[in-house]
Amino acid sequence: MLAPGAQAKQRPAPEQFKGFDPEPDLVRIYTHIVHGRTGEALQATDALIARAPNFRLAHLIRGDLLLARSRPINTLGAAPNAPEDRLRELREEARQRLEGYRNRPPAGKLPGYFFQLAPSQTRALVMDTRRSRLYLFENDGKQIRLAADYYVTQGRNGDFKEKEGDQRTPVGVYSILSAIPRARLTDFYGPAALPINYPNEWDRLNNRTGSGIWFHGVPSDTFSRPPRASDGCMVLANEDMARLARILPIGHTPVVLSENVEWMSPQQLAAERGPLVKAFEAWRRDWQEQNFVRYASHYSKAFLGDGNGNASLASWLDSRRTLMQSKQRVSIDISDVSMFRYPGVKANMVLVEFHQRFRSNALNSNVKKRQYWQLENGVWRIIFEGNT
């Protein structure tokens, strides 16, 4: 298992993760403007447009700089007769990009969702919908480190997706299911698309509907979209999307979509993770030892089922009791464990994923499982369990 919260000292993103990042150029331009250096600002803006001809925000800034030659301006998008809704979107994009650049994640800290990454999860994504920012992490089995971050668009109506067509982006823990190559996409989606497994078990238990939630790019005549402009998907600039599609392992990349990322120290993560690790091992041991009473104590009275017809705690435990009574000896090996604190829920809940190898005198099986653990009066208990 990966040491809890291990992280290297924050370093610049290596070249393989770097796309075209306009934020430093925008900061440089606004610094020139604040200090009255409009000539330098215009020169820097022209250079930015030469690099990204479809970057509409840069064109808006250029228009303001030209207008400033004839009269004072006090807001972004001061040109007369410009559509106010479009100006509002570009102003918000400018604000989010500048905030994302200036307010970097704290050095030496990780998202509070990362209780543990499995060895197979060499990369992970975390999206902060409030900041319109997507963070890419690398996991080498010893350390987790922030590799890069990107400006990202979410649904028109914000986050917390609940139903089909609400134009919201989900909040939860997901995985990238597949990669759709450019040959199968229209120009609208850019160079690639990466679908996630929304709705997951927790979504379905909460009656959330909808489908087709992807990471994807933008049309070829567009550099980026406003912070809220999709039907629920997560949209990146095409260079960023193409790069992620090349490097993210399909089926092994966890995706945390959160309304507000909390950054925690390795020490904080270790302290919060420890009791859950002990509870998880006790669950495995009690099952292997066929101690039904102790095994049953790991399940919450609010247990929501296993996704296979056992929709209550009583029916689940009845099936477990029958299974235990039919086995004379049992060996349960657990591997490739990941643990993610679940965003957007009132209770303290963690999604635990793992490979389980079950051996007995009557049955041998290898399955991948998901459990949702909830902290109840200081005790971690399982509220959902199922195979994937």
C-alpha positions as CSV (number, residue, x, y, z in Angstrom):
1,M,0.0,0.0,0.0
2,L,1.1,3.6,-0.7
3,A,2.2,5.4,2.4
4,P,-0.7,7.7,3.3
5,G,-0.4,11.2,1.9
6,A,3.1,10.8,0.6
7,Q,4.0,13.7,-1.7
8,A,7.2,15.1,-3.2
9,K,8.1,18.7,-2.9
10,Q,6.0,20.6,-5.4
11,R,7.9,21.1,-8.7
12,P,7.1,22.6,-12.1
13,A,5.1,20.3,-14.4
14,P,7.4,18.1,-16.5
15,E,7.3,18.8,-20.3
16,Q,5.1,15.8,-21.1
17,F,2.3,17.4,-19.1
18,K,2.7,21.0,-20.3
19,G,0.3,22.3,-22.9
20,F,-0.1,25.9,-24.0
21,D,-0.8,27.7,-20.7
22,P,-2.1,31.3,-21.3
23,E,-2.4,32.3,-17.7
24,P,1.2,33.6,-17.3
25,D,0.7,35.7,-20.4
26,L,-2.6,37.1,-19.0
27,V,-0.9,38.0,-15.7
28,R,1.9,39.7,-17.6
29,I,-0.6,41.7,-19.7
30,Y,-2.7,42.8,-16.7
31,T,0.5,43.8,-14.9
32,H,1.4,46.1,-17.8
33,I,-2.1,47.5,-17.8
34,V,-2.1,48.2,-14.1
35,H,1.2,50.1,-14.4
36,G,0.0,52.1,-17.4
37,R,2.3,50.3,-19.9
38,T,-0.4,49.9,-22.6
39,G,2.1,49.6,-25.4
40,E,3.8,46.6,-23.7
41,A,0.4,45.2,-22.9
42,L,-0.7,45.4,-26.5
43,Q,2.6,43.8,-27.7
44,A,2.2,40.9,-25.2
45,T,-1.5,40.5,-26.3
46,D,-0.5,40.3,-30.0
47,A,2.0,37.7,-29.1
48,L,-0.6,35.7,-27.2
49,I,-3.0,35.9,-30.2
50,A,-0.3,34.8,-32.6
51,R,0.1,31.7,-30.4
52,A,-3.6,31.1,-30.0
53,P,-5.6,32.8,-32.8
54,N,-8.9,31.5,-31.6
55,F,-8.5,32.7,-28.0
56,R,-11.5,35.1,-27.8
57,L,-10.5,36.5,-24.4
58,A,-7.2,37.7,-25.8
59,H,-9.0,39.4,-28.7
60,L,-11.3,41.1,-26.2
61,I,-8.3,42.4,-24.2
62,R,-6.8,43.7,-27.4
63,G,-9.9,45.5,-28.3
64,D,-9.9,47.2,-24.9
65,L,-6.3,48.2,-25.3
66,L,-7.0,49.8,-28.7
67,L,-10.0,51.6,-27.3
68,A,-7.9,52.9,-24.4
69,R,-6.0,55.0,-26.9
70,S,-9.0,57.2,-27.3
71,R,-10.8,57.1,-23.9
72,P,-10.4,55.7,-20.4
73,I,-11.7,52.2,-19.8
74,N,-12.5,50.7,-16.4
75,T,-13.8,47.2,-17.2
76,L,-12.9,44.2,-19.3
77,G,-14.9,44.4,-22.5
78,A,-15.5,48.1,-22.8
79,A,-16.3,48.1,-26.5
80,P,-19.7,49.6,-27.2
81,N,-22.6,47.5,-28.4
82,A,-20.9,44.2,-27.4
83,P,-23.3,41.4,-26.3
84,E,-23.5,41.6,-22.5
85,D,-24.0,37.9,-22.0
86,R,-20.9,37.1,-24.0
87,L,-18.9,39.8,-22.2
88,R,-20.0,38.4,-18.8
89,E,-18.8,34.9,-19.8
90,L,-15.4,36.2,-20.9
91,R,-15.0,38.3,-17.8
92,E,-15.7,35.2,-15.7
93,E,-13.2,33.2,-17.8
94,A,-10.6,35.9,-17.2
95,R,-11.3,35.9,-13.4
96,Q,-11.1,32.1,-13.1
97,R,-7.9,31.8,-15.2
98,L,-6.1,34.5,-13.2
99,E,-7.4,33.1,-9.8
100,G,-6.2,29.7,-10.8
101,Y,-2.8,31.0,-11.7
102,R,-2.3,33.1,-8.6
103,N,-3.8,30.8,-6.0
104,R,-1.8,27.6,-6.6
105,P,-2.4,24.5,-4.4
106,P,-0.4,24.7,-1.2
107,A,3.0,23.1,-1.5
108,G,3.4,19.8,0.2
109,K,-0.4,19.1,0.3
110,L,-2.8,16.8,-1.4
111,P,-6.5,16.8,-2.0
112,G,-8.3,15.6,1.1
113,Y,-10.0,12.9,-1.0
114,F,-6.8,11.0,-1.5
115,F,-6.8,8.5,1.4
116,Q,-4.9,6.0,-0.7
117,L,-4.2,5.4,-4.4
118,A,-3.8,1.8,-5.6
119,P,-0.5,0.9,-7.3
120,S,-2.3,0.5,-10.6
121,Q,-3.6,4.1,-10.4
122,T,-0.5,5.8,-11.7
123,R,-2.4,9.0,-12.5
124,A,-5.5,10.7,-11.0
125,L,-7.6,13.7,-11.8
126,V,-9.3,16.1,-9.4
127,M,-11.6,18.9,-10.6
128,D,-12.5,21.9,-8.5
129,T,-15.7,23.2,-10.0
130,R,-15.7,26.4,-8.0
131,R,-12.3,27.3,-9.5
132,S,-12.8,25.8,-13.0
133,R,-9.6,23.9,-12.4
134,L,-8.5,20.4,-13.2
135,Y,-5.5,18.9,-11.4
136,L,-3.4,16.0,-12.7
137,F,-1.5,13.9,-10.2
138,E,1.2,11.3,-10.7
139,N,1.6,8.2,-8.4
140,D,4.8,6.2,-8.7
141,G,3.9,3.9,-5.8
142,K,6.0,5.8,-3.3
143,Q,4.9,9.4,-3.8
144,I,1.9,11.3,-5.1
145,R,2.6,14.6,-6.7
146,L,0.8,17.4,-8.6
147,A,2.0,17.1,-12.2
148,A,-0.1,19.8,-13.9
149,D,-3.3,21.8,-13.8
150,Y,-5.7,23.0,-16.5
151,Y,-8.5,25.5,-16.9
152,V,-11.7,23.5,-17.4
153,T,-15.4,24.2,-18.3
154,Q,-18.3,22.6,-16.5
155,G,-22.1,22.4,-17.0
156,R,-24.1,25.5,-17.8
157,N,-26.1,25.2,-14.5
158,G,-23.1,24.3,-12.4
159,D,-22.4,21.1,-10.5
160,F,-24.3,18.4,-8.5
161,K,-26.0,16.7,-11.4
162,E,-29.3,15.1,-10.5
163,K,-31.2,14.2,-13.6
164,E,-31.0,13.8,-17.4
165,G,-30.8,17.1,-19.2
166,D,-30.2,19.4,-16.2
167,Q,-26.9,20.6,-17.7
168,R,-25.0,20.1,-14.5
169,T,-21.7,18.4,-13.9
170,P,-21.6,15.5,-11.4
171,V,-20.0,15.6,-8.0
172,G,-18.5,12.3,-6.9
173,V,-15.7,9.7,-7.4
174,Y,-15.6,8.2,-10.9
175,S,-13.2,6.4,-13.3
176,I,-12.4,6.9,-17.0
177,L,-14.1,4.1,-18.8
178,S,-12.8,4.4,-22.4
179,A,-11.2,6.6,-25.0
180,I,-13.1,7.8,-28.0
181,P,-10.6,8.6,-30.8
182,R,-11.0,11.7,-33.1
183,A,-12.1,9.5,-36.0
184,R,-15.3,8.7,-34.2
185,L,-16.0,12.3,-33.0
186,T,-17.5,15.4,-34.7
187,D,-15.4,18.6,-34.6
188,F,-17.5,19.8,-31.7
189,Y,-15.7,17.4,-29.3
190,G,-12.1,18.3,-30.3
191,P,-9.3,15.7,-30.6
192,A,-10.6,13.1,-28.1
193,A,-13.2,12.2,-25.5
194,L,-12.9,10.2,-22.3
195,P,-16.2,9.0,-20.8
196,I,-16.5,8.5,-17.1
197,N,-18.8,6.0,-15.3
198,Y,-21.6,8.4,-14.3
199,P,-24.0,7.3,-12.9
200,N,-22.0,5.2,-10.4
201,E,-23.5,3.0,-7.6
202,W,-23.9,6.0,-5.3
203,D,-25.7,8.0,-8.0
204,R,-28.1,5.2,-8.7
205,L,-28.8,4.7,-5.0
206,N,-29.7,8.4,-4.9
207,N,-31.9,8.2,-8.0
208,R,-29.6,10.3,-10.2
209,T,-30.1,9.9,-13.9
210,G,-28.3,10.9,-17.1
211,S,-25.4,9.6,-19.1
212,G,-22.7,10.6,-21.6
213,I,-20.5,12.6,-19.2
214,W,-17.2,13.0,-20.9
215,F,-13.9,14.9,-20.8
216,H,-13.6,16.4,-24.3
217,G,-12.1,19.2,-26.3
218,V,-13.6,22.1,-28.2
219,P,-14.3,22.8,-31.9
220,S,-11.3,23.6,-34.1
221,D,-12.4,27.3,-34.4
222,T,-12.4,27.7,-30.6
223,F,-9.6,27.9,-28.0
224,S,-11.7,27.5,-24.9
225,R,-15.2,27.8,-23.6
226,P,-16.5,29.9,-20.7
227,P,-16.4,28.3,-17.2
228,R,-20.1,27.3,-17.4
229,A,-20.9,26.3,-21.0
230,S,-21.4,22.5,-21.4
231,D,-24.3,20.2,-21.1
232,G,-22.6,18.6,-18.1
233,C,-19.3,17.4,-19.5
234,M,-15.8,18.6,-18.5
235,V,-14.3,20.6,-21.4
236,L,-10.7,21.5,-22.0
237,A,-8.6,23.2,-24.6
238,N,-7.7,20.9,-27.4
239,E,-3.9,20.7,-26.6
240,D,-4.7,19.8,-23.0
241,M,-7.3,17.3,-24.0
242,A,-5.1,15.6,-26.5
243,R,-2.3,15.3,-24.0
244,L,-4.5,13.8,-21.3
245,A,-5.9,11.3,-23.8
246,R,-2.4,10.1,-24.5
247,I,-1.2,9.6,-20.9
248,L,-4.2,8.6,-18.8
249,P,-4.6,4.8,-18.3
250,I,-8.1,3.7,-19.3
251,G,-9.9,1.9,-16.5
252,H,-7.2,2.9,-14.0
253,T,-7.6,6.6,-13.7
254,P,-9.7,7.8,-10.8
255,V,-11.6,11.1,-11.2
256,V,-12.8,13.2,-8.3
257,L,-15.3,15.9,-9.2
258,S,-15.7,18.3,-6.3
259,E,-17.3,21.6,-5.7
260,N,-14.5,22.8,-3.5
261,V,-11.1,20.9,-3.1
262,E,-9.7,20.9,0.4
263,W,-5.9,20.5,0.6
264,M,-4.5,18.5,3.5
265,S,-1.0,17.7,4.8
266,P,0.3,14.1,4.6
267,Q,0.0,14.0,8.4
268,Q,-3.6,15.0,8.4
269,L,-4.4,12.4,5.7
270,A,-2.6,9.7,7.6
271,A,-4.4,10.5,10.8
272,E,-7.8,10.3,9.1
273,R,-7.0,7.3,7.0
274,G,-5.7,5.1,9.9
275,P,-8.9,4.1,11.6
276,L,-10.5,3.2,8.3
277,V,-7.6,1.0,7.3
278,K,-7.9,-0.8,10.6
279,A,-11.7,-1.3,10.1
280,F,-11.1,-2.6,6.6
281,E,-8.6,-5.2,7.7
282,A,-10.8,-6.3,10.6
283,W,-13.6,-6.8,8.1
284,R,-11.4,-9.0,6.0
285,R,-10.0,-10.9,8.9
286,D,-13.5,-11.6,10.5
287,W,-14.8,-12.8,7.2
288,Q,-11.8,-15.1,6.7
289,E,-12.2,-16.5,10.2
290,Q,-15.9,-17.0,9.5
291,N,-16.8,-15.1,12.6
292,F,-20.3,-14.0,11.6
293,V,-21.1,-11.8,14.6
294,R,-17.9,-9.7,14.2
295,Y,-18.3,-9.7,10.4
296,A,-21.9,-8.4,10.7
297,S,-20.8,-5.6,13.0
298,H,-18.9,-4.0,10.2
299,Y,-22.2,-3.2,8.3
300,S,-24.3,-0.1,9.0
301,K,-28.0,-0.4,9.9
302,A,-28.4,2.0,7.0
303,F,-26.9,-0.5,4.6
304,L,-28.3,0.1,1.1
305,G,-27.6,-3.2,-0.6
306,D,-25.2,-4.9,-2.9
307,G,-26.6,-4.1,-6.3
308,N,-27.6,-7.8,-6.8
309,G,-31.0,-8.0,-5.2
310,N,-29.9,-7.9,-1.5
311,A,-31.4,-4.5,-0.9
312,S,-31.5,-4.6,2.9
313,L,-29.1,-5.4,5.7
314,A,-31.1,-8.4,6.7
315,S,-31.1,-10.0,3.2
316,W,-27.4,-9.3,2.8
317,L,-26.4,-10.8,6.1
318,D,-28.7,-13.8,5.4
319,S,-26.8,-14.5,2.2
320,R,-23.4,-14.1,4.0
321,R,-24.5,-16.4,6.8
322,T,-25.5,-19.1,4.3
323,L,-22.2,-18.7,2.5
324,M,-20.2,-19.0,5.7
325,Q,-22.0,-22.1,6.8
326,S,-21.2,-23.9,3.5
327,K,-17.4,-23.3,3.7
328,Q,-15.0,-25.3,5.9
329,R,-12.0,-23.1,5.3
330,V,-11.6,-19.7,3.7
331,S,-8.7,-17.6,2.4
332,I,-9.3,-13.9,1.5
333,D,-6.5,-12.0,-0.1
334,I,-6.9,-8.3,-0.8
335,S,-4.8,-6.2,-3.2
336,D,-4.7,-3.0,-5.2
337,V,-6.6,-1.0,-2.6
338,S,-7.7,2.6,-3.2
339,M,-9.6,4.8,-0.8
340,F,-11.3,8.1,-1.7
341,R,-13.1,10.4,0.6
342,Y,-16.4,11.1,-1.2
343,P,-17.1,14.8,-2.1
344,G,-20.5,16.4,-1.8
345,V,-22.0,14.3,1.0
346,K,-23.0,15.4,4.5
347,A,-21.7,12.3,6.2
348,N,-18.0,11.4,6.2
349,M,-17.9,8.7,3.5
350,V,-15.1,6.9,1.7
351,L,-15.2,4.8,-1.4
352,V,-12.9,1.7,-1.1
353,E,-12.0,-0.2,-4.3
354,F,-9.9,-3.4,-4.3
355,H,-9.2,-6.8,-5.9
356,Q,-10.4,-9.7,-3.8
357,R,-9.2,-13.3,-4.2
358,F,-11.5,-15.7,-2.4
359,R,-10.4,-19.3,-1.9
360,S,-12.4,-22.1,-0.1
361,N,-13.0,-25.8,-0.2
362,A,-16.0,-25.1,-2.4
363,L,-15.3,-21.9,-4.3
364,N,-12.5,-19.9,-5.9
365,S,-13.0,-16.4,-7.3
366,N,-11.2,-13.2,-8.3
367,V,-13.3,-10.1,-8.3
368,K,-13.0,-6.3,-8.2
369,K,-15.1,-4.8,-5.4
370,R,-16.4,-1.5,-4.3
371,Q,-17.5,-0.7,-0.7
372,Y,-18.8,2.6,0.6
373,W,-17.8,3.1,4.2
374,Q,-19.5,5.7,6.4
375,L,-18.3,7.1,9.7
376,E,-21.0,6.6,12.3
377,N,-20.4,7.9,15.9
378,G,-16.7,7.4,15.4
379,V,-16.9,3.9,13.9
380,W,-16.4,3.1,10.2
381,R,-19.2,0.9,8.8
382,I,-20.1,-0.3,5.3
383,I,-23.3,1.1,3.7
384,F,-22.9,-0.4,0.3
385,E,-20.9,-3.3,-1.2
386,G,-20.8,-4.7,-4.7
387,N,-18.7,-6.2,-7.5
388,T,-17.7,-4.1,-10.4
